[in-house]
Each structure stands twice: as C-alpha cells, then as structure tokens.
Amino acid sequence: MSVSRSNGVTRRSGAGRQPFASLAVCAAFCLAAISLFSCATGPHTFTADPLAYLGEDAVWYGVVPVATNRPILEALSRRMEDGDAFMENLDRATVLYLAGTGDTTGGDRREFPFRLVAAGSFPPKMARVAFPSRKGWEKINSEDGAWYRNGSLAAAIHRPGLLFFGKSEILPAMLRNAAQPAEIPVREEFRALVPRSGTGDGTIALYVRSGDAVRDRLLGDVPFSLPVTDLLVTIGTATKIVEKPYIITIRLYMPDQRTTRAMLPLIRLVFSSAVRQDGTSLVLELPADAEDIADFLEFLYL
C-alpha cells in the first residue's frame, strides 16, 4: 500500500498486479461453474460470526458487498485474465468474506494462501456438476462435509447459499470452522461492518490485525518506525468530489492515546492528506475513484 503525497492513491505497474489477478481468476472459475445452473437459493443468514468460517489464524479479514460496489469490482476485473466472465458470474454473490495469513510458499507471492466465503445463490446439489472429475476435480468426503479438490485449489458448497474457496490444505479447516464456529477477536468497528444477513450498508471493510504486517507490508516507505497495533480500512461513497466518488478511510491504531498524539505530527509530515487523531487511532481520509481503489486493494497481495 502506498499513499501519494498528492492526496491520492498511487497507481501500480501491470507487473505488480498478477498475484491479485491469479486469485481472482480462480475465484471467478468457481462462481462461473455455479452460474451454469438456474436454480436459486434464498439469502443466507449466518447464525454465528461469518469470520469464524475463515479461521482465527488470519492476519487480515475483508468484507466486500457486491451489488453496491460493482464499479470497483469492474475496475478489479480489468486486472484479471478473464475479467468479463468474472463480472458476469459475480451476480450470484451478494457478499464476499475474505481472509489471509500473509504467508507465502517458496517466497512466491502468487502462492498467497487466501480463503473466501461467498454468500449468495449457491445450490448445494449442483456442486458435483459444477466441479466435475473430467475437469480435474476430485470429491473428498469428510466428517464435516464433502468438498472438491483440483490441484492446490479447493471448493465446497457447504450449505445453501454458501460457497467456500481456498487452498486445498485450508478447505477442510474451513468446514470444521463452519461446524464449530468461534467468535474471531477483531475491532468492534470492523465487526459492525460484517453483515450476518443481507449486505449491510454496502461498505467495503478490510482489517489487518497484525501490527507487524502493517509495518512490514503496508508502511515500508515510512522513514521511521510506527508503533501500530492494527489497521482498519473502510471504503464508502463520498458526495463532495464528483471525480472521486469514494472515500478511503484508513485507521492506524496505536497502543494508547499518548503514543497516538506523539505520532500525529510525524504522520502529517509523511502524508499531505489531512490526518487527525481519534482516540487511540490516526485517521486518514482519501478521495478516490474506482481505479484508485482497485490499485489500493492490491496491498493485500504485496
């Protein structure tokens, strides 16, 4: 992640986009397979924390309501190898819940071990047709439910209206999490933006709960050490700037108000954006368009 000194988000080169594109294309394949069928399921209502399905070992969690953020998703699709198909088939999803550990395999960032739960119109009885053996999918039966594996990728339609997707070594744990969900410890400000039914208010929310991840991956350009404990990013609509119809709000959390107050002038020196203190957090608000946000969201895959 990088924030330019001109009060905006920097654009990345095409080479830096491939990790996100690889992930999104795989997820798009699962959505495309399910979209072949006309039968629909009703909106899913979570009886437990939706984040629990993703696991408690994640470094970051994200929530993306689909319908209200189509311009942003369209901007993301332009970074994909098969972006048009992704957008066509995304119509079955209402909300995407995502998480990642921040680990890599062999130093290759393209092997990012992400997880995704999509809520929407996903009928379980069509899973075996959507993931056929002739396409390389292998059905795995387990105590917690059936799932499908294709090389390092895996998917399951565990319950009506829920699609699970991730690495094959992660999917079984996701099914166990669904059977015995536990509340994931996150900031209440983030939890309030995680809908258990419907799509909430349409806000995209990303929460990084590891201070090390924030410092090492997101603030590498800052010329001094920041005592950041965690970070919350929200993306919503703005009304003041026609060319920049969205607002990215970044909250950098500190251990206490004294530390936050001490860091405020330093952050203001680094970013030309207006920075303010709100309790134990420093807040930056950046006007953005859909392309800016598509660039910004790639910080998860650095």
N, C-alpha and C positions, 0 to 999 in steps of 0.2 A: 504494500500500500504506500502510496506517496501522495502528498497533498501539495499542489504547486503554490508558489508564493503569489500567484495572481488570483487567489481565492477560488480555485477550481481544482479539478482532479486531473492529473496528468494522463495522457494517452500512452498506451504501451505499444511496442512494436509487435508485428504479427508473430514473431518467434516466441514471444512470451505467453501467447495465448493457447498454445497447443495443449497443456495439461487440462485446462477447463474444457476445451473442445472435446478431448477424448472422453472425459467423464460424461459430458452432456450427450454425446452421441450414443454412448452405451445406455444411458437412462432413456433416451429417445427411442431406442430399439424396443425396450420393454413396453413403453407407452404405445408404440406403434403396433406391437403384437396384440396387445389387449384391444386396441381400437378396431380390430377387424370384426368385432362382434357387436351386434346391435342391442343385445340385452343390457339393461342398465340396473344399477343398484342405487338405493337411496343414500342420502348423505350419511357419512359415518359420524357417530358421536363417541368420543373417547370417554370411557368411564374412569380412566387413570391418566396420569401425566403422559402426553404424547411423546415427550422427550425420552421417557423411560424405554421406549421401544428401540431407541438408537443406542442405548448403553450409557453407563455412568463414567466410562473412561475417556470420553471425548474431550478434546481440547477446545473445540468450538461447536456451537449449535446455530442453526439458522432456520428461519421460517419465511416462506415465500407464498403468499396468497396469489393465485394465478390470474383470475379474471381482472382484478384491478391493476395488475402490473404487466399487462400484455406488451405495452411499448418497450418496457425494459427487457422482457423475455425475448421480444423480437430482436432487440439490439444484441442480446447474448447469442441468439440463434445465428446471427451473421458471422459469428466466430466459430461456428461448427461446420463440420464437413457435410452434414445433411440437415442443415438448419430448417429448411422449409418443411420437411417431414416432421421435425420436432414440433414446430408450431401447430401443424395440422392435428397432431395426435395429443398435444397437451390439453386439448379441450376436455378430455375425460378427467383431468385432475382439477381439484379445487384448491388444495393447499399442498405445498411441498415442505416436508420437515427433513432437515439435513444435519449431518454431524461428521466430524473428522478428528483423528487423533493427532495429526501433524507428523506422523511417522512416514518414512519412505522406505522403498526397497532398493538396496544397492545404490543409494544415492540418486535414484531416478525419480524426480518429482512427478513424472507421469504415472507412477505407481502409487499415487496417493490413495490410502485406504479409506475412502469415503463410505457413508451409509446414507440411504434415502428411504423415507416412508412417504408415499403419495396417497393422500386421501382423495377419493373421487368415485367414479363409476367403474369399479373393477369387479366383475363377477367371478367368484372362485371356481365355478365349474368349467370355466373356459381356460384355466391355467394350462392344462395338459395339451390343449390345442395351440395355445399361444406360444408355448415353449416345447416344440416337437423334437423328438430324438433325431429326425432327419436333418435338423438344423444344428445338431450338436448338443442339444440339451439333454441332461440326464436327470431323471426324477430320483430324489432322495427322500425316503420315508424316515421320520424320526418321531420320538415321543412327543415332541412339541408341534408336529405338523409336517406336511410334505413341502419340499422346496425343490428348485431346479437349478442345476449347475451346468455352466458352459465354460470350461477352462477355469480362469480365475474369477469369473463373474457368476453371480447367483441372483435368483429372484424367487419370490413367493407371493401368492395372493392368499394371505393367511386367513383373512376374514372378509366378509362382503364389504367392498369399498376401500380396502387397504392393499396397496402394492408395496412390498419390501424389495429393496435392491441394494446390492453391495458386493464386496469381495466374497468369494466362496468360503473363506475362513471366518468371515464375520457373520454371515447369514444365520447359521444355527444359533448363535448367541442372541441375535435379534428375535428369533422365535421364542427362545427361553425368556427373554425380557418381556415379550408380549404375554406370556403365560403367568409370569410373576413380576408385574411392573412395580418399580420402586421410584419414589419421587427423586428427581435429579436436582441437586443443590445448585441453583442459579440465582442471579439477582431477581428480586421481585419485579423490577422494572421490565426485565425481559420476559419473565413468566406471564405478566399481564398481556403480553403481545402474542402468546402462544394459544391459538384457539383450540378448544376441545370439540367444537362443532361449528359449522359454517366457516367463514373466512375472517372473522374478527373485523377490524376496521380497515383491512387491506394493507397495513404497514408491513414492509419487509424489515425483519429484525435479525441481527447477527450478534452473537455473544461469544466472546473469547474469554474463557475463564482462567487462562494461564498467563500470569504476568510475564513469564519467560518468553512465551510465544509472542506476546505483544511487543516486547522489547526486541527480540531477536529477528522476528519476521516482519513486523509492521512498522517499527520505528528505527530501522537500521540507519537511516540518513540523519537522524537527530544527533548533533555533535556532543551530546552529554548523556549520562545515564539517568533514566527516569524511574522512580520507584512506583511503577504501575503495577497494580494487583490484578486487574481485569479490564475488559473493554466492552462497551455496548455500542452498536451502530444501528440506527433506525433510518429508514428511507420512506418518506411520505411525500405527499403532494404539497406544493407551495403555490402561492397566489400572486406574489408581488412581481415576479420576473417572468414575462411571457416566454422568453428564450430558454429559461431554466425552470421548468415547471415542477421540479422536485427539490427537496431539501434533504441533504445527508447530514444527520446529526451524530457526532462522534463523542462519546463519553469515555474519558480516561479516568479510571478510578484509582485513588491513592489510599495509603493506609489510614490517614487521618486528615482533619481539616488544616492543621498546621503545615503539614507537608504539602498539601494541595495549594495552600496560599503561597508557600515559598516557590513552588514550581510555576505558578501562573506567569510571572514576568519572563521567565526563560522560554516558556512555550510561545508567548507573544512575540518574542524575538525571532523564533523559528518560522512561525506561520503568520502570513499577513492577514489571515482570516481573523475575525473577531473571536476572541477566546474569553470565556467567563468561568467563574467558579460557581459551582452549585453543590454545596456541602463538601463531600469528600471527592468530588469529581471535577475535572476540567472539561468544558463543553465547547466543541467547535461546530459551527453550522455552515454548511457549504451548499450554495445553489448548484443545481446540476441538471443536465438533460439525460435522456435515456442512454446515450452513448457514454457519457461520463460515468454513469452508474455501472454499465457493463464493464468498463475498464476497472472501476473501483472494486467490483465484486471478485475480480480475479486475485485479489490479495490472499484469498483462502488457499490458492493453489501455487503460491510462490515456492 
